[in-house]
Amino acid sequence: MAVKIRLKRIGKKKLPFYRIVVSDSKFPVAGRFIEEIGTYDPNTDPSTCRVNEELAKKWLANGAQPTNVVNKIFKQAGIK
């Protein structure tokens, strides 16, 4: 089972809001997920992101692979 940390888009049309979720790579992006570990809001200036560091580090230690965008968010938050 390949586990990914990726963004799940929610919100209205032209007002995106994302949840950072841990999910199996076989599930669709807007589909099932294992756990929610944070949020990302690009609408604010500057964009805000909230990440539960303990959960993120736990999943990274267990072998979950973050996507490119989530990797950048983790670097800004000082996780990776």
Secondary structure, DSSP 8 states (H G I E B T S, - for coil): --EEEEEEEEEETTEEEEEEEEEETTS-TTS--SEEEEEEETTSSS-EEEE-HHHHHHHHHTT-EE-HHHHHHHHHHT--
